[in-house]
Amino acid sequence: MELSYINDEFFARLESLSFNLKSYLSGYFGGKHLVKTYGQTVEFADFRDYQLGDDIRRIDWNLYSRFEKFFIRLFTDERQMKVQIFLDASASMGKDNHKKAAYATACAAGIGYLAVHNMDKVSFNIMKDDKNQNTYGTIVGKNQFFKSIEVLENLTFEGDTDIEKCIINSNDEGTANGITVIISDFLTENNWKKAVDYLLYKKRQVLLLQILTPEELDPSYSGRVNLIDSESLDLIDPKNMKLRINSGLQEAYQLALADFKKGIYDFCKKRDIDYISIDTSEAIESVLFKQLLKVGIMS
């Protein structure tokens, strides 16, 4: 599958952005994210009283000459974070709609590139059935990133995905060391909310990207049709075989969809999770350069 949304100009524009962290980050040394702890950078942060065992090279002798008391200079700390990307590769995400598949993978690629450009680590986790596929492991640097894009280019979307099992049973673990991004339409009966609570237990910041097509947001069907589950390939209503689509049923669908999305929004709001519902008819640049900036996940 060709990533038609992705090109050199797209990546170049991403280089002006960076992730914002809401919570404490332990992370790894050598990154670009300022954290609340004190560290080894050259940027001054504060003073504190000298304590036995402190590095005497950090004593501020000018303050000692004024107060006849030892003070230690403290400096800001910068850390490298881990960006986990979990991409739902179930049939509903693109088996019969290549644009939706390309849109989802482009979102994953864009966020991944942003991570490595800002000296962060990233991993692409492909969720299929109840298993998580992570071919390239933890990616560091642009050279390794561009090699990993091959996985997204050749990705097939099929079957169902158990998001809960894929994430909880993943070997791609980490505590308080960055952001986890879940890309899915969340049109599943599996309890993905347990996976989110597990990530919060691991003290990770969480972002949900819901990918929906115009047909899913506003179906244009009319008359009698057979509705088939794209993942199980079973008839939605095997008793009646053909379902009559009228204005009343379309209105009921819109109400159910609005209630479904509100349920996700309320769940995320209670947990201080960022949630964005995306229409694939919207330019992908608008998602990455406007919506992510609007919710504060990027700057």
C-alpha positions in Angstrom: 0.0 0.0 0.0 1.5 3.3 -1.0 1.5 6.1 1.6 0.2 8.7 -0.8 -0.2 11.3 1.9 3.5 11.2 2.8 6.3 13.0 0.9 9.4 15.0 1.6 7.5 18.2 1.9 5.2 16.7 4.5 8.1 15.5 6.7 9.8 18.9 6.3 6.7 20.7 7.7 6.6 18.3 10.7 10.0 19.5 11.8 8.6 22.7 13.2 6.5 20.7 15.8 7.3 19.0 19.1 5.4 17.0 21.7 4.0 18.5 24.9 4.0 16.4 28.0 1.3 16.9 30.6 2.8 14.8 33.4 6.1 13.8 35.0 8.6 12.1 32.6 11.3 9.8 33.9 12.4 9.0 30.3 16.0 8.6 29.1 19.0 10.9 29.3 20.0 12.9 26.2 16.6 14.2 24.9 15.1 17.6 24.4 12.2 17.6 26.9 12.5 19.7 30.0 11.3 17.9 33.1 10.6 18.9 36.6 13.7 17.2 38.1 17.1 18.8 38.1 19.9 17.6 35.9 23.1 18.2 34.0 22.2 20.9 31.4 23.9 24.3 31.3 20.6 26.2 31.9 20.4 27.5 35.5 17.2 26.6 37.4 17.6 27.3 41.2 19.7 27.2 44.3 19.4 25.0 47.4 21.4 24.5 50.6 24.5 22.5 50.4 24.2 18.9 51.8 27.0 16.5 52.8 28.0 14.5 49.7 27.0 17.2 47.1 29.5 18.0 44.3 31.6 20.9 45.7 32.1 22.1 42.1 28.5 23.3 42.2 28.9 25.5 45.2 28.2 29.2 44.3 31.2 31.0 45.9 29.7 34.4 45.2 26.7 33.6 47.5 29.1 32.2 50.1 31.0 35.5 50.2 27.7 37.3 50.8 26.0 35.0 53.3 28.8 32.9 54.6 26.7 29.8 53.8 27.1 27.1 51.1 24.6 27.0 48.3 24.4 24.5 45.4 23.6 25.7 41.8 20.8 23.5 40.2 20.3 23.1 36.5 17.4 22.0 34.3 17.1 18.4 33.2 16.3 17.2 29.7 15.1 13.7 28.8 14.3 11.6 25.8 10.9 10.0 25.8 9.4 6.9 24.2 6.5 7.3 21.7 4.5 4.1 21.3 2.2 3.9 18.3 -0.4 1.2 18.3 -2.1 0.9 14.9 -5.3 -1.1 14.5 -5.0 -3.3 11.4 -8.4 -4.9 11.5 -10.6 -5.1 8.3 -12.7 -2.1 9.3 -9.6 0.1 9.2 -9.1 -0.4 5.5 -9.7 -3.8 3.9 -12.2 -2.3 1.5 -11.3 1.3 1.8 -7.6 1.9 0.9 -7.9 5.6 1.6 -8.8 5.0 5.2 -5.9 2.6 5.5 -3.5 5.1 3.9 -4.8 7.8 6.2 -4.3 5.8 9.3 -0.8 4.7 8.3 0.1 8.3 7.4 -0.9 9.5 10.8 1.3 6.8 12.3 4.2 7.7 10.1 3.9 11.4 10.7 3.8 11.0 14.5 6.7 8.6 14.3 8.8 11.0 12.3 8.1 13.8 14.7 9.4 11.7 17.5 12.7 10.8 15.9 13.2 14.3 14.7 13.0 15.5 18.3 15.5 12.9 19.4 12.9 10.7 20.9 12.5 6.9 20.6 9.5 5.4 18.7 7.9 2.0 18.1 5.3 0.9 15.6 3.0 -1.7 17.0 0.7 -3.3 14.5 -2.4 -4.8 16.2 -3.9 -7.9 14.6 -6.3 -10.3 16.2 -5.0 -10.6 19.8 -1.4 -10.1 19.0 0.9 -7.2 18.6 3.5 -7.1 15.8 6.6 -4.9 16.3 9.1 -5.8 13.6 11.7 -3.0 14.2 11.5 -2.8 18.0 12.5 0.6 19.4 13.5 3.0 16.6 16.1 5.6 17.2 17.2 8.1 14.5 15.8 8.9 11.0 17.8 6.2 9.1 16.1 3.5 11.1 12.8 5.3 10.9 12.7 5.3 7.1 13.6 1.6 7.0 10.6 0.9 9.3 8.2 2.7 6.9 8.4 -0.4 4.7 6.2 -2.2 7.3 3.5 0.4 7.0 3.7 0.4 3.2 3.1 -3.3 3.0 0.5 -3.5 5.8 -2.7 -5.5 5.2 -5.9 -4.9 7.0 -8.0 -7.9 7.8 -9.9 -9.8 10.5 -10.7 -8.3 14.0 -8.5 -6.7 16.6 -8.6 -7.2 20.3 -7.0 -3.9 21.4 -7.1 -4.8 25.0 -5.1 -8.0 24.6 -2.7 -6.5 22.0 -1.6 -3.6 24.3 -1.7 -5.4 27.7 0.3 -8.4 26.4 2.7 -6.2 24.5 6.4 -6.5 25.2 6.8 -2.8 24.4 6.6 -1.6 28.0 7.6 1.5 29.7 6.6 3.5 32.8 6.4 7.3 32.9 8.6 7.5 29.9 6.4 9.1 27.2 3.3 9.0 25.1 1.2 6.1 23.7 -0.9 6.8 20.6 -3.7 4.4 19.7 -4.9 4.8 16.1 -8.2 3.0 15.4 -11.9 3.5 14.5 -12.7 1.9 17.9 -15.7 0.1 16.1 -15.2 -3.0 18.2 -16.9 -5.0 20.9 -13.6 -5.6 22.7 -12.9 -3.7 25.8 -10.2 -1.3 24.6 -10.9 0.9 27.7 -9.1 -1.6 29.9 -6.0 -1.2 27.7 -6.1 2.6 28.2 -6.5 2.2 32.0 -3.5 -0.2 31.9 -1.4 2.5 30.1 -2.4 5.1 32.7 -1.4 2.7 35.4 2.0 2.6 33.7 2.0 6.4 34.0 2.0 7.0 30.3 0.4 9.9 28.5 -2.3 8.7 26.1 -3.7 10.0 22.8 -6.6 8.3 21.0 -6.9 9.0 17.2 -10.2 7.8 15.9 -10.3 7.4 12.1 -13.7 7.4 10.4 -14.7 7.8 6.8 -17.4 10.1 5.4 -19.5 6.9 4.7 -19.2 5.9 8.4 -20.1 9.4 9.6 -23.0 9.9 7.2 -24.1 6.7 5.3 -25.7 7.4 2.0 -27.5 4.1 1.6 -31.2 3.9 0.7 -33.7 1.2 -0.1 -33.1 -2.5 0.8 -29.5 -3.5 1.4 -27.5 -6.3 2.9 -25.2 -5.1 5.7 -22.1 -7.2 6.3 -19.7 -6.9 9.1 -16.4 -6.0 7.4 -14.4 -8.0 10.0 -16.4 -11.2 10.5 -18.0 -11.0 7.0 -21.3 -12.1 8.7 -24.7 -10.5 7.8 -25.6 -7.8 10.3 -29.3 -8.9 10.3 -29.4 -12.6 9.0 -33.1 -12.9 9.9 -34.3 -10.2 7.6 -31.5 -10.7 5.1 -32.2 -7.3 3.5 -32.6 -4.2 5.7 -34.7 -1.2 4.5 -32.8 2.0 4.8 -35.1 5.0 5.3 -34.8 8.5 6.8 -35.8 7.3 10.2 -33.1 4.6 10.3 -30.5 7.1 9.1 -31.5 9.5 11.9 -31.3 6.7 14.4 -27.8 5.9 13.1 -26.7 9.5 13.5 -27.9 9.6 17.1 -26.2 6.3 17.9 -22.9 7.5 16.4 -23.1 10.8 18.3 -23.7 8.8 21.6 -20.9 6.4 20.7 -18.4 9.3 20.2 -19.6 11.1 23.3 -19.0 7.9 25.3 -15.4 7.9 24.2 -15.1 11.7 24.8 -16.5 11.4 28.4 -14.2 8.4 29.1 -11.2 10.4 28.0 -12.1 13.6 29.8 -12.5 11.8 33.1 -8.9 10.5 32.7 -7.3 13.6 31.2 -6.7 11.7 27.9 -6.5 13.5 24.5 -9.1 12.2 22.0 -9.5 13.3 18.4 -12.1 12.0 16.0 -10.9 12.4 12.4 -12.9 12.5 9.1 -10.7 11.0 6.3 -12.1 13.7 3.9 -10.2 16.2 6.0 -6.7 17.0 4.9 -4.2 15.1 7.0 -2.1 18.2 7.5 -5.1 19.7 9.3 -5.1 16.9 11.7 -1.4 17.1 12.5 -1.0 20.8 12.3 -4.3 22.0 13.7 -6.1 19.4 15.8 -3.1 18.1 17.7 -2.0 21.7 18.3 -5.5 22.6 19.5 -5.7 19.9 22.2 -2.1 20.8 23.3 -0.4 17.5 22.5 2.0 19.4 20.2 3.5 22.8 20.0 
